[in-house]
Amino acid sequence: MQRLESVFYAPSPLGGRGVFTAAPIPEGAIIEICPVIVMPREHLKYLDETGLYDYYFLWGEEDEECAVALGYGSLYNHSYEPNAMYLPDFMGSTLLFTALKDIEAGTEITVNYNGDPEDDEEVWFMAGRDR
């Protein structure tokens, strides 16, 4: 696992825990590479009944699997105006988090849970709520 030394997790004003940086991160920088634990999609019904419900990713070219990220990978909070993005490596079973723009020290690092930083489709936990 690779992670910038300045990155840490802490309580987030967005809810629960979040990932923050204690030092500036330049646009394009690799923030973290997280290994993932990949499971068959059939396991989702079990994950949905546990505390992991909010922390897994759909996985694979056709979302045929699911995965739980290690490191801070499952702690990055969602934003429709993210300052970072993640890229899955299905063959290597990792998630690569990179900075979409310069991120100032003390800032929470956020990603768009839809995978595409510009995708404004409603995410599961926002259903029925105002953004």
Backbone as JSON, one array per atom type, in Angstrom:
{
  "sequence": "MQRLESVFYAPSPLGGRGVFTAAPIPEGAIIEICPVIVMPREHLKYLDETGLYDYYFLWGEEDEECAVALGYGSLYNHSYEPNAMYLPDFMGSTLLFTALKDIEAGTEITVNYNGDPEDDEEVWFMAGRDR",
  "N": [[0.85, -1.17, 0.0], [0.49, 2.21, -0.77], [0.74, 5.54, 0.33], [0.42, 9.05, 0.67], [2.4, 10.73, 3.08], [1.24, 12.84, 4.44], [-1.45, 12.41, 4.61], [-4.38, 11.66, 6.46], [-6.94, 10.21, 8.59], [-9.98, 11.41, 10.06], [-12.69, 12.64, 12.2], [-15.43, 13.76, 10.21], [-17.03, 16.67, 8.9], [-18.84, 16.07, 6.97], [-19.96, 13.75, 7.7], [-19.54, 10.86, 9.72], [-16.33, 9.41, 9.39], [-13.58, 10.9, 7.62], [-11.15, 11.53, 5.01], [-8.24, 13.42, 5.15], [-5.77, 16.01, 4.45], [-2.63, 17.0, 5.73], [-0.78, 18.54, 4.54], [-0.15, 20.48, 1.55], [-1.41, 19.11, -1.53], [-0.46, 18.5, -4.79], [-2.16, 18.97, -7.94], [-2.91, 16.07, -9.78], [-1.29, 14.39, -8.32], [-0.54, 11.22, -6.85], [-2.48, 10.08, -4.31], [-3.14, 7.86, -2.76], [-2.72, 4.33, -2.98], [-4.74, 1.68, -2.79], [-5.06, -1.65, -1.72], [-7.62, -4.04, -2.49], [-10.21, -6.16, -1.19], [-11.67, -8.58, -2.95], [-14.86, -9.87, -3.71], [-17.44, -12.25, -4.64], [-20.38, -11.08, -6.36], [-22.67, -12.12, -5.23], [-22.25, -12.01, -2.52], [-23.05, -9.53, -1.72], [-25.61, -9.38, -0.6], [-25.16, -10.2, 1.96], [-23.25, -8.37, 2.89], [-24.81, -6.07, 2.81], [-26.31, -6.3, 5.07], [-24.7, -5.66, 7.12], [-22.33, -3.57, 8.94], [-20.65, -2.88, 6.9], [-22.05, -1.98, 4.76], [-22.04, 0.72, 3.81], [-19.49, 0.94, 2.83], [-18.42, -0.6, 0.74], [-17.38, -1.27, -2.68], [-18.79, -1.59, -5.94], [-17.51, -3.92, -8.25], [-15.33, -4.82, -10.96], [-15.4, -5.17, -14.57], [-18.05, -5.32, -15.42], [-19.44, -4.8, -13.12], [-19.63, -7.17, -11.72], [-18.69, -8.17, -9.4], [-17.86, -7.42, -5.95], [-16.1, -5.21, -3.72], [-14.03, -4.49, -0.91], [-12.19, -1.83, 0.17], [-8.89, -1.55, 1.43], [-6.6, 0.19, 3.65], [-7.16, 3.69, 3.59], [-9.13, 3.68, 1.77], [-11.96, 3.13, 1.82], [-12.9, 5.2, 3.27], [-12.98, 7.71, 2.16], [-15.0, 10.5, 1.62], [-18.05, 11.33, -0.17], [-18.56, 13.72, -2.82], [-20.18, 15.98, -5.04], [-18.63, 17.81, -6.14], [-15.82, 16.98, -6.3], [-12.38, 16.82, -5.07], [-10.65, 14.92, -5.69], [-10.14, 11.74, -7.33], [-10.97, 8.28, -7.98], [-9.51, 5.39, -9.41], [-10.17, 2.2, -10.5], [-8.19, -0.74, -10.54], [-8.71, -3.54, -11.92], [-7.35, -5.91, -12.56], [-5.09, -5.8, -10.91], [-6.27, -5.59, -8.45], [-6.63, -3.16, -6.97], [-7.29, 0.22, -5.82], [-6.72, 3.37, -7.11], [-6.14, 6.51, -5.89], [-6.22, 9.84, -6.86], [-5.27, 13.32, -7.07], [-7.52, 15.7, -8.29], [-7.25, 18.38, -8.52], [-5.26, 21.06, -7.14], [-4.89, 20.55, -3.68], [-5.46, 22.01, -0.64], [-3.65, 22.2, 2.5], [-5.15, 20.79, 5.39], [-7.59, 20.29, 4.27], [-10.47, 18.31, 3.52], [-10.36, 15.34, 1.65], [-12.19, 14.45, -1.11], [-14.28, 12.33, -3.16], [-16.21, 11.53, -6.08], [-18.72, 9.31, -5.68], [-19.89, 8.03, -7.8], [-17.93, 7.34, -9.51], [-17.12, 8.73, -11.83], [-15.89, 11.95, -11.87], [-17.53, 14.01, -12.82], [-20.09, 13.05, -12.88], [-23.35, 13.54, -12.04], [-25.37, 11.96, -11.16], [-27.77, 10.74, -8.85], [-26.6, 9.4, -5.8], [-26.8, 6.36, -3.87], [-27.23, 6.88, -1.05], [-28.19, 9.42, -1.01], [-30.71, 9.42, -1.99], [-33.88, 10.77, -2.23], [-33.21, 12.99, -0.73], [-32.35, 16.48, -0.46], [-29.63, 17.93, -2.22]],
  "CA": [[0.0, 0.0, 0.0], [1.23, 3.47, -0.87], [-0.07, 6.68, 0.74], [1.17, 10.25, 1.05], [2.58, 10.81, 4.53], [0.42, 13.91, 5.0], [-2.85, 12.02, 4.6], [-4.85, 11.05, 7.7], [-8.4, 10.2, 8.71], [-10.49, 12.1, 11.25], [-14.12, 12.91, 12.07], [-15.72, 14.63, 9.08], [-18.29, 17.42, 8.93], [-19.75, 15.45, 5.99], [-20.52, 12.58, 8.35], [-18.62, 9.77, 10.03], [-14.91, 9.75, 9.25], [-13.16, 11.3, 6.29], [-9.7, 11.54, 4.76], [-7.77, 14.8, 5.09], [-4.34, 16.16, 4.25], [-1.97, 17.98, 6.59], [0.12, 19.31, 3.68], [-0.73, 20.64, 0.21], [-1.25, 18.02, -2.51], [-0.59, 19.09, -6.12], [-3.02, 18.33, -8.93], [-2.31, 14.92, -10.45], [-0.51, 13.55, -7.4], [-1.13, 9.99, -6.3], [-2.76, 10.24, -2.89], [-3.09, 6.55, -2.12], [-3.04, 3.12, -3.73], [-5.33, 0.78, -1.8], [-5.47, -2.99, -2.13], [-9.02, -4.33, -2.18], [-10.63, -7.56, -1.02], [-12.71, -8.8, -3.96], [-15.8, -10.95, -3.39], [-18.49, -12.4, -5.65], [-21.54, -10.19, -6.18], [-23.65, -12.8, -4.36], [-21.97, -11.65, -1.13], [-23.65, -8.23, -1.41], [-26.78, -9.52, 0.28], [-24.65, -10.32, 3.33], [-22.64, -7.08, 3.23], [-25.88, -5.1, 3.01], [-26.87, -6.5, 6.41], [-23.64, -5.39, 8.1], [-21.77, -2.22, 8.97], [-19.88, -2.64, 5.68], [-22.97, -1.53, 3.72], [-21.64, 2.02, 3.26], [-18.05, 0.98, 2.58], [-17.92, -1.44, -0.35], [-17.45, -0.8, -4.06], [-19.07, -2.58, -6.97], [-16.18, -4.21, -8.8], [-15.25, -5.57, -12.21], [-15.81, -4.45, -15.79], [-19.52, -5.33, -15.51], [-19.94, -4.78, -11.73], [-19.99, -8.55, -11.41], [-18.14, -8.49, -8.09], [-17.83, -6.29, -5.02], [-14.79, -5.13, -3.08], [-13.82, -3.61, 0.24], [-10.85, -1.25, 0.08], [-8.08, -1.45, 2.64], [-6.06, 1.53, 3.8], [-8.23, 4.66, 3.81], [-9.95, 3.64, 0.57], [-13.4, 3.15, 2.05], [-13.22, 6.33, 4.17], [-13.11, 8.97, 1.42], [-16.4, 10.89, 1.51], [-18.6, 11.71, -1.47], [-18.9, 15.09, -3.17], [-20.44, 16.21, -6.45], [-17.53, 18.7, -6.54], [-14.68, 16.34, -5.64], [-11.03, 17.3, -5.33], [-9.86, 13.73, -6.02], [-10.9, 10.68, -8.0], [-10.38, 6.96, -7.84], [-9.48, 4.54, -10.6], [-9.98, 0.8, -10.14], [-7.33, -1.63, -11.32], [-9.35, -4.82, -11.7], [-6.36, -6.99, -12.61], [-4.21, -5.69, -9.75], [-7.1, -5.52, -7.24], [-6.31, -1.95, -6.21], [-7.91, 1.5, -6.15], [-5.74, 4.45, -7.16], [-6.73, 7.81, -5.6], [-5.37, 10.92, -7.34], [-5.8, 14.68, -6.9], [-8.06, 16.33, -9.5], [-6.79, 19.76, -8.49], [-4.46, 21.31, -5.95], [-5.65, 20.41, -2.44], [-4.77, 22.75, 0.42], [-3.49, 21.56, 3.8], [-6.31, 20.89, 6.25], [-8.78, 20.04, 3.48], [-10.94, 16.94, 3.36], [-10.23, 14.8, 0.3], [-13.47, 13.84, -1.47], [-14.42, 11.72, -4.48], [-17.59, 11.29, -6.51], [-18.95, 7.87, -5.56], [-20.32, 7.47, -9.08], [-16.73, 6.95, -10.25], [-16.77, 9.82, -12.74], [-15.99, 13.19, -11.1], [-18.57, 14.9, -13.35], [-21.39, 12.36, -12.88], [-24.18, 14.09, -10.98], [-26.47, 11.04, -10.86], [-27.98, 10.58, -7.42], [-25.99, 8.22, -5.19], [-27.78, 5.61, -3.08], [-27.56, 7.43, 0.26], [-28.8, 10.74, -1.2], [-32.05, 9.24, -2.54], [-34.95, 11.44, -1.5], [-32.71, 14.15, 0.03], [-31.82, 17.58, -1.24], [-28.16, 17.94, -2.2]],
  "C": [[0.89, 1.24, 0.0], [0.28, 4.61, -0.5], [0.85, 7.84, 1.05], [1.25, 10.33, 2.57], [1.66, 11.84, 5.18], [-1.06, 13.53, 5.15], [-3.22, 11.29, 5.9], [-6.38, 11.0, 7.69], [-8.79, 10.82, 10.04], [-12.0, 12.25, 11.11], [-14.36, 13.96, 10.98], [-17.01, 15.4, 9.29], [-19.3, 16.88, 7.92], [-20.44, 14.23, 6.57], [-19.5, 11.49, 8.57], [-17.17, 10.22, 10.0], [-14.65, 10.16, 7.81], [-11.66, 11.28, 6.2], [-9.3, 12.98, 4.49], [-6.28, 14.82, 4.77], [-3.79, 17.26, 5.15], [-1.01, 18.87, 5.8], [-0.52, 19.46, 2.31], [-0.44, 19.42, -0.67], [-1.43, 18.64, -3.89], [-1.53, 18.28, -7.02], [-2.25, 17.2, -9.62], [-1.54, 13.98, -9.55], [-1.28, 12.3, -7.02], [-1.27, 10.2, -4.8], [-2.58, 8.91, -2.17], [-3.38, 5.46, -3.14], [-3.48, 2.09, -2.7], [-5.57, -0.61, -2.37], [-6.94, -3.18, -1.76], [-9.21, -5.83, -1.99], [-11.83, -7.75, -1.94], [-13.53, -10.03, -3.57], [-16.82, -11.08, -4.51], [-19.68, -11.5, -5.33], [-22.6, -10.82, -5.26], [-23.44, -12.46, -2.89], [-22.59, -10.31, -0.73], [-24.82, -8.34, -0.45], [-26.34, -9.66, 1.74], [-24.03, -9.0, 3.79], [-23.7, -6.03, 3.54], [-26.51, -5.19, 4.4], [-25.85, -6.2, 7.51], [-23.24, -3.92, 8.07], [-20.92, -1.9, 7.75], [-20.74, -2.1, 4.54], [-22.51, -0.25, 3.04], [-20.19, 2.06, 2.79], [-17.56, 0.13, 1.41], [-18.11, -0.75, -1.7], [-17.99, -1.93, -4.93], [-17.78, -2.73, -7.76], [-16.29, -5.02, -10.07], [-15.79, -4.76, -13.37], [-17.32, -4.33, -15.9], [-20.16, -5.3, -14.12], [-20.36, -6.17, -11.27], [-19.46, -9.01, -10.06], [-18.32, -7.28, -7.18], [-16.48, -6.33, -4.32], [-14.83, -4.18, -1.9], [-12.37, -3.13, 0.16], [-10.17, -1.24, 1.44], [-7.45, -0.06, 2.67], [-7.21, 2.48, 4.13], [-9.27, 4.61, 2.7], [-11.45, 3.71, 0.76], [-13.83, 4.31, 2.94], [-13.34, 7.66, 3.44], [-14.6, 9.28, 1.27], [-16.76, 11.36, 0.11], [-18.78, 13.22, -1.6], [-19.21, 15.13, -4.67], [-19.45, 17.23, -7.02], [-16.25, 18.19, -5.9], [-13.35, 17.02, -5.96], [-10.09, 16.14, -5.67], [-10.76, 12.76, -6.77], [-10.22, 9.35, -7.74], [-10.51, 6.2, -9.15], [-9.26, 3.1, -10.15], [-9.0, 0.11, -11.08], [-7.84, -3.04, -11.04], [-8.36, -5.98, -11.71], [-5.46, -6.99, -11.37], [-4.93, -5.63, -8.42], [-6.69, -4.35, -6.34], [-7.21, -0.79, -6.67], [-6.82, 2.56, -6.07], [-6.5, 5.77, -6.93], [-5.75, 8.9, -6.02], [-6.07, 12.27, -7.15], [-6.26, 15.23, -8.24], [-7.61, 17.77, -9.64], [-5.9, 19.91, -7.27], [-5.36, 21.24, -4.72], [-4.85, 21.06, -1.32], [-4.68, 21.92, 1.7], [-4.74, 21.8, 4.64], [-7.63, 20.57, 5.56], [-9.16, 18.57, 3.49], [-10.84, 16.55, 1.89], [-11.53, 14.06, -0.01], [-13.42, 13.3, -2.9], [-15.9, 11.65, -4.82], [-17.8, 9.78, -6.5], [-19.44, 7.24, -6.85], [-19.14, 7.05, -9.95], [-16.22, 8.02, -11.19], [-16.94, 11.13, -11.98], [-17.11, 14.13, -11.56], [-19.96, 14.28, -13.36], [-22.23, 12.87, -11.71], [-25.41, 13.22, -10.7], [-26.55, 10.83, -9.35], [-27.32, 9.3, -6.91], [-26.97, 7.63, -4.18], [-28.16, 6.29, -1.77], [-28.18, 8.83, 0.17], [-30.26, 10.61, -1.66], [-33.09, 9.9, -1.64], [-34.5, 12.64, -0.69], [-32.29, 15.25, -0.92], [-30.3, 17.54, -1.14], [-27.73, 19.16, -1.51]]
}
